[in-house]
Amino acid sequence: MSMEVIGNYNVTQIGKDKYAVSLNNGNLGAYVTDKAGVEELRFKEQLKEDKVEFSHKKEAEAPKKKGSAGKALASAFLPGLGQMFDGRTKDGIKDMAAHVGLPTLATVVTYLGVANFAKAVEAGAKSGVTKTPYGFYAAMGVAALAGLGTVANWVHSVVDAYKGGKNS
């Protein structure tokens, strides 16, 4: 008895018009068929080899947004505005929130630091001993970092709007 391999199937003739078909890919499965069944199997396997597959992945993805100098200019005016014009509302809102939130943080921390400094000076004036206002120094450090973060966010927003949200 001779065995013929058709795709993932081993086909062996077991009688005049009887063929045993079994899987050869490690899975369990077998059946008995006639000559017409073997020809149909050959045809199906030939279609699998000849079939051209089209990927629908690109159709499912949203179209890529393009950056432009106009959107970059909008983000230079107000960080996040260029992203919103590009249709990336979440990114735009995040940039706007950072643009408002970081200076607000700097302002609040600076106020608290100045209040701490005033208390240290007042306590030193009453007791004659100068106290080091560490709270003031910490507050000024946090305010400076918030200011740097604001500038970095602004630059990021302009570059991101110009590139259209591409990473590179």
Backbone as a ProteinNet text record, in pm:
[ID]
protein_1_A
[PRIMARY]
MSMEVIGNYNVTQIGKDKYAVSLNNGNLGAYVTDKAGVEELRFKEQLKEDKVEFSHKKEAEAPKKKGSAGKALASAFLPGLGQMFDGRTKDGIKDMAAHVGLPTLATVVTYLGVANFAKAVEAGAKSGVTKTPYGFYAAMGVAALAGLGTVANWVHSVVDAYKGGKNS
[TERTIARY]
83.2	0	88.1	53.4	129.7	50.8	126.4	63.6	94.2	-5.4	10.4	-15.8	66	48.2	-18.2	-133.2	-205.9	-224.7	-145.7	-153.5	-118.9	-211.2	-192	-252.1	-274.1	-341.3	-253.6	-256	-197.4	-312.7	-304.8	-410.9	-353.8	-419.1	-375.4	-492.4	-466.2	-572	-584	-706.5	-728.6	-820.2	-864.9	-953.6	-964.8	-1057	-1071.6	-1110.1	-1208.2	-1251	-1264.2	-1170.8	-1173.6	-1036.2	-1040.7	-917.2	-928.5	-820.9	-813.7	-742.5	-805.1	-747.6	-723.3	-598.5	-566.5	-479.6	-492	-413.3	-267.2	-175.2	-34.1	30.6	-50	4.6	4.8	-9.2	-7.2	-144.8	-246.7	-382.6	-443.1	-545	-613.6	-729	-742.9	-853.4	-829.8	-932.2	-922.2	-1062.5	-1072	-1198.7	-1171.6	-1275.1	-1266	-1350.6	-1298	-1369.1	-1346.3	-1409.1	-1390.6	-1300.2	-1283.5	-1196	-1241.6	-1372.5	-1425.1	-1389.7	-1393.9	-1357.8	-1210.9	-1124.6	-982	-958.2	-1028.1	-1013.9	-1061.8	-1169.4	-1220.1	-1118.9	-1056	-952.9	-834.6	-792.6	-683.5	-718.3	-842.7	-888.3	-886.2	-938.4	-940.7	-800	-711.1	-574.1	-502.4	-533.6	-475.8	-524.9	-651.7	-705.3	-635.1	-606.5	-537.2	-400.2	-330.2	-196.8	-203.3	-306.7	-316.4	-389.2	-451.5	-536	-453.2	-499.1	-438	-518.8	-450.2	-520.5	-498.5	-605.4	-598.7	-609	-522.2	-525.9	-627.1	-714.5	-814	-767.3	-644.4	-593.1	-587.4	-541.2	-529.6	-665.5	-765.7	-898.9	-956.8	-920	-975	-908.1	-782.8	-713.2	-765.9	-759.2	-799	-693.7	-733.3	-634.1	-533.8	-410.3	-304.6	-325.9	-304.9	-318.2	-186.2	-196	-76.5	-55.5	68.6	100.8	120.5	128.5	153.6	201.9	255.8	304.2	188.3	71.4	-44.7	-86.4	-84.5	-120.1	-12.8	113.3	221.8	205.8	166.2	143.9	28.2	-76.2	-189.5	-144.8	-58	-8.1	91.1	157.1	246.1	162.6	46.7	-44.4	-103.6	-153.4	-210	-178.6	-90.3	-53.7	-177.2	-180.3	-292.4	-390	-389.7	-483.7	-455	-327.9	-291.5	-334.5	-322.8	-367.6	-518.7	-589.6	-735.4	-775.7	-705.9	-733.2	-702.8	-608.3	-568.5	-666.4	-762.2	-859.5	-817.8	-707.1	-659.9	-696.6	-826.2	-880.7	-820.6	-806.3	-751.4	-610.9	-527.2	-391.2	-394	-483.4	-494.2	-536.1	-632.7	-680.2	-569.9	-493	-381.9	-279.4	-245.1	-147.2	-201	-329.2	-388.5	-392.7	-426.9	-432.8	-294.6	-192.4	-56	-16	-59.6	-24.8	-91.2	-205.8	-274.9	-232.7	-219	-192.9	-54.5	48.1	184.1	206.8	166.5	182.1	96.7	-19.8	-103.3	-31.9	27.6	105.7	220.6	291.1	403.3	355.6	243.2	189.5	152.6	82.1	40.5	161.7	256.6	375.6	459	468.5	542.1	475.4	343.4	271.3	301.3	295.5	323.9	469.1	559.9	701.1	726.9	663.6	679.2	618.8	505.5	444.7	538.7	606.9	702.2	821.6	865.8	977.8	940.6	818.6	773.2	767.3	720.7	715.1	855.6	950.4	1087.7	1150.4	1126.1	1181.1	1116.6	985.6	914.4	963.4	981.2	1029.8	1172.1	1252	1390.2	1394.7	1302.4	1299.2	1257.7	1167.1	1120.6	1225.5	1292.4	1384.2	1528.5	1558.4	1695.8	1779.2	1720.6	1791.4	1735.4	1823.3	1779.6	1751.5	1631.2	1595.1	1608.9	1660.8	1673.1	1537.5	1485.1	1351.8	1359	1377.1	1388.8	1261.6	1147.9	1021.8	1020.8	1080.6	1088.8	1177.5	1292.3	1383.9	1320	1250.5	1182.4	1072.9	999.8	892.5	948.4	1059.3	1118.9	1170.8	1223.8	1268.8	1153.1	1043.2	924.5	867.9	866.1	814.9	903	1035.4	1126.5	1104.9	1088.2	1062.6	929.5	829	699.5	711.9	793.3	817.1	888.2	990	1059	964	878.9	779.8	682.2	645.3	554.7	619.3	744.8	816.5	833.6	870.8	888.5	756.8	646.9	515.8	481.2	513	484	561.2	690	773.2	722.4	692.1	640.2	511.4	423.3	295.6	314	406.5	432.3	492.5	592.1	657.8	559.7	480.8	383.4	277.7	233.5	134.7	195	322.4	388.3	405.4	441.8	463.4	334.8	227.5	99.2	86.7	154	141.8	231.2	319.8	413.5	523.2	570.6	672.6	808.7	838.2	972.3	965.5
-117.3	0	124.1	215.5	339.7	450.7	543.1	654.1	782.4	868.7	998.3	1105.6	1208.2	1318.5	1433.2	1477	1591.2	1691.4	1797.7	1898.2	1836.9	1845.2	1787.9	1649.4	1581.1	1451.4	1345.9	1226.4	1108	1029.2	997.3	923.5	789	682.9	546.3	470.3	401	320	191.2	159.5	39.4	-60.6	-27.3	-115.3	-63.3	-130	-91.2	56.3	102.2	242.6	299.9	256.7	304	358.7	476	542.4	585.5	560.9	606.3	740.9	839.3	973.4	1003.6	1035.7	1067.6	1192.8	1263.5	1385.1	1350.9	1430.3	1406.4	1524.3	1611	1730.1	1718	1597.8	1577.5	1575.3	1613	1607.7	1471.8	1433.6	1307.8	1331.7	1243.4	1254.6	1164.8	1091.6	1003.1	973.2	938.9	896.8	815.2	748.3	667.3	735.8	740.5	806.7	730.6	777.6	716.4	804.1	768.4	841.2	987.7	1010.3	1146.5	1229.9	1169.3	1238.9	1277.8	1189.1	1219.3	1334.9	1332.5	1440.4	1574	1568.5	1690.4	1744.3	1652.6	1691.5	1755.5	1696.2	1752	1893.9	1911.1	2040.5	2144.9	2109.4	2202.1	2240.6	2142.9	2172.1	2257.1	2235.9	2318.2	2462.7	2480.5	2614.6	2684.7	2608.7	2667.3	2719.1	2643.1	2683.7	2801.7	2804.8	2909.9	3033.8	3024.6	3132.7	3255.8	3368.4	3495.1	3553.6	3583.7	3638	3788.5	3857.3	4000.9	4033.7	4119.3	4159.4	4271.8	4255.3	4359	4445.9	4423.6	4496.6	4647	4685.7	4828.1	4894.4	4819.5	4876.7	4905	4820.7	4835.3	4949.8	4981.3	5087.4	5223.6	5316.6	5453.1	5514	5600.8	5663.9	5744.5	5739.2	5811.8	5961.8	6030.3	6174.9	6235.2	6343.8	6412.6	6538.2	6563.6	6686.3	6797.7	6918.2	7030.3	7148.5	7244	7364.3	7442.7	7438.2	7508.6	7452.5	7320.5	7258.1	7286.7	7289.3	7323	7466.3	7556.5	7696.1	7706.6	7626.2	7625.8	7578	7475.2	7426.6	7523.7	7604.2	7706.7	7815.4	7843.4	7941.8	7887.4	7763	7697.2	7548.1	7496.7	7356	7265	7172.5	7079.4	7116.1	7240.5	7285	7218	7202.9	7135.4	6990.1	6921.7	6783.5	6775.2	6871	6871	6894.9	6983.7	7005.4	6879.3	6799.1	6674.8	6561.4	6584	6481	6396	6428.5	6354.9	6433.5	6431.4	6512.8	6477.3	6347.5	6307.2	6363.1	6350.8	6404.3	6555.6	6622.6	6767	6808.6	6736.6	6769.5	6744.6	6637.6	6610.2	6722.4	6767	6875.6	7005	7033.7	7155.7	7147	7029.6	7011.8	7030.1	6978.3	6996.5	7143.2	7210.5	7351.4	7439.7	7400.4	7475.3	7424.3	7293.5	7233.2	7259.9	7252.3	7273.6	7416.5	7520.7	7655.8	7678	7615	7625.6	7563.2	7446.6	7381.4	7471.3	7529.7	7618.1	7738.1	7793.6	7910.1	7874.4	7763.6	7721.3	7690.3	7616.6	7580.2	7704.4	7796.7	7920.8	7999.5	8007.4	8076.5	8010.6	7878.2	7807.8	7826.8	7829.8	7851.2	7990.7	8090.4	8227.8	8240	8172.4	8173.9	8109.2	8000.7	7934.4	8025.9	8095.3	8188.6	8301.8	8352.3	8460.7	8414	8292.2	8238.5	8223.6	8178.3	8160.3	8294.8	8396.6	8530.6	8588.5	8569.3	8621.1	8552.2	8420.8	8347.8	8388.9	8414.2	8458.8	8597.4	8684.2	8821.1	8821.2	8731.9	8727.2	8666.3	8559.8	8489	8533.2	8600.1	8642.2	8532.4	8416.6	8303.8	8286.3	8286.8	8272.2	8125.1	8098.2	7960.7	7948.5	7835.4	7810.4	7765.9	7838.7	7805.7	7695.8	7570.3	7459.3	7442.3	7469.5	7460.8	7556	7674.1	7772.4	7719.9	7662.5	7609.8	7493.9	7407.8	7295.6	7346.3	7445.8	7501.6	7565.7	7636.8	7700.6	7593.9	7483.3	7372.9	7310.6	7286.1	7228.3	7325.5	7452.9	7552.8	7559.1	7551.3	7552.8	7429.9	7313.1	7190.5	7198.1	7256.8	7273.2	7367.4	7472	7564.2	7494.2	7414	7336.9	7237.7	7175.6	7082.2	7150.8	7273.8	7350.8	7379.1	7421.3	7449.1	7320.7	7210.6	7082.9	7036	7053.2	7016.2	7100.8	7227.4	7318	7275	7249.7	7206	7072	6979.7	6849.1	6865.7	6950.8	6970.9	7024.7	7119.7	7177.4	7071.7	6998.1	6895.7	6784.1	6740.7	6634.5	6677.6	6800.4	6849.6	6858.7	6898.1	6908.6	6770.5	6670.2	6535.1	6455.7	6503.1	6432.7	6314.3	6315.5	6207.7	6089.9	6098.4	5988.6	5992	5871.8	5862.6	5912	5896.1	5936	6040.2
0	0	0	-84.2	-90.7	-20.5	32.2	103.4	27.5	14.3	-50.4	54.4	53.3	146.9	71.2	124	67.6	180.7	178.9	285	419.1	514.8	648.3	660.5	547.7	549.6	484.7	543.7	482.3	422.5	292.5	224.4	182.4	229.7	198.4	138	24.8	-36.3	42.9	86.7	167.8	98.2	-19.5	-95.2	-236.1	-314.1	-453.4	-467	-394.1	-401.2	-259.9	-171.3	-33.1	2.8	66.8	106.7	252.8	328.3	467.2	467	527.6	535.8	683.1	718.5	858.5	862.8	973.4	990.9	1020.5	968.1	995.8	1069	1128.6	1195.5	1347.7	1398.6	1543.3	1606	1532.8	1584.4	1551.9	1626.8	1601	1505.9	1408.9	1316	1196	1159.6	1042.7	993.8	866.7	809.7	684	636.9	515.8	409.4	287.8	179	48.7	-55.7	-187.6	-273.4	-399.1	-491.9	-506.3	-513.2	-526.1	-403	-284.6	-161.4	-159.6	-213.9	-220.9	-318.2	-431.8	-529.6	-471.1	-394.6	-330.1	-229.1	-153.7	-57.4	-129.9	-240.7	-321.6	-368.2	-413.8	-463.3	-351.3	-233.1	-119.7	-75.7	-70.8	-29.6	-133.5	-260.4	-366.4	-353.7	-318.2	-297.4	-181.6	-74.2	40.6	-0.5	-85.3	-128.4	-224.2	-308.3	-408.7	-359.1	-243.2	-195.6	-159.9	-203.5	-168.4	-53.7	56.1	171.5	178.2	204.8	219.8	367.2	411.9	551.7	568.4	664.7	693.9	808.8	852.8	966.9	940.1	822.4	792.6	783.1	738.5	728.6	865.8	963.7	1098.2	1174.5	1138	1208.4	1164.7	1256.2	1222.6	1131.3	1043	955.4	1036.8	991.5	1062	1047.5	1156.3	1154.9	1108.9	1036.7	990.5	1072.2	1102.2	1171.1	1070	1119.9	1030.9	1112.4	1041.3	1108.3	1170.2	1108.2	1162.9	1297.8	1308.8	1437.5	1541.6	1496.6	1589.2	1638.3	1549.5	1587.8	1687.2	1664.6	1758.3	1895.9	1899.3	2027.6	2090.1	2008.1	2063.6	2131.3	2075.6	2134.5	2264.3	2260.1	2377.6	2368.4	2455.1	2447.2	2449.9	2356.2	2345	2235.3	2193	2090.7	1955.9	1921.5	1796.3	1795.6	1910.2	1919.7	1902.1	1957.6	1943.8	1798.1	1728.4	1586.1	1505.6	1555.4	1488	1517.8	1606.4	1639.9	1758.8	1821.8	1939.3	2064.3	2094.3	2202.4	2337.9	2367.3	2497.5	2517.1	2412.9	2423.3	2443.5	2372.7	2386.3	2525.6	2580.2	2715.4	2818	2799.7	2892.1	2887.6	2767.6	2756.4	2816	2792.7	2850.1	3002.2	3053.5	3199.2	3261.1	3195.6	3246.7	3238.3	3132.7	3115.1	3221.1	3268.4	3373.5	3511.5	3525.1	3655.4	3711	3626.9	3677.5	3727.7	3655.3	3711.6	3837	3841.2	3961.2	4080.4	4057.6	4163.1	4207.1	4111.4	4144.6	4227.2	4191.2	4262.8	4406.7	4423.3	4558.4	4644.5	4587.9	4665.3	4698.2	4606.5	4633.3	4746	4743.7	4850.9	4986	4989.7	5115.1	5157.8	5062.6	5094.9	5150.4	5090.6	5139.6	5279.9	5301.6	5436.1	5536.7	5497.8	5586.7	5613.3	5509.8	5525	5621.1	5604	5692.5	5838	5860.8	5997.6	6055.1	5972.4	6019.9	6055.3	5974	6001.3	6127.2	6138.8	6256.8	6383.5	6376.1	6494.2	6527.8	6426.3	6450.8	6509.9	6469.6	6522.2	6668.5	6705.7	6844.7	6936.2	6888.9	6977.8	6960.8	6855.1	6830.8	6766.7	6743.3	6680.6	6539.6	6443.2	6305.2	6275.6	6229.6	6191.9	6040.4	5997.5	5853.2	5800.3	5703.5	5651.4	5543.5	5589	5493	5409.5	5467.4	5393.1	5273.9	5296.1	5187.7	5075.1	5110.6	5008.2	4931.1	5003.1	4938	4844	4889.8	4807.7	4681.7	4693.7	4576.1	4477.8	4531.4	4445.1	4368.7	4438.8	4373.3	4270.4	4302.2	4207.8	4083.4	4102.6	3987.9	3899.9	3961.6	3883.8	3810	3874.5	3808	3688.6	3702.7	3591.3	3476.4	3507.2	3402.9	3336.6	3417.1	3361.9	3268.4	3302.3	3216.3	3081.4	3083.6	2958.7	2877.5	2944.2	2874.7	2812.4	2884.2	2830.7	2709.2	2714.5	2603.4	2477.9	2495.9	2382.7	2328.6	2418.1	2375.4	2295.7	2341.4	2274.7	2133	2117.3	1985	1892	1940	1856.7	1822.9	1919.6	1896.4	1795	1803.4	1706.9	1567.5	1558.7	1428.2	1364.5	1446.8	1394.7	1378.5	1431	1417.9	1510.3	1624.2	1721.9	1694.6	1597.6	1568.4	1673.1	1711.2	1815.3	1769.1	1641.3	1596.3	1489.9
[MASK]
++++++++++++++++++++++++++++++++++++++++++++++++++++++++++++++++++++++++++++++++++++++++++++++++++++++++++++++++++++++++++++++++++++++++++++++++++++++++++++++++++++++++

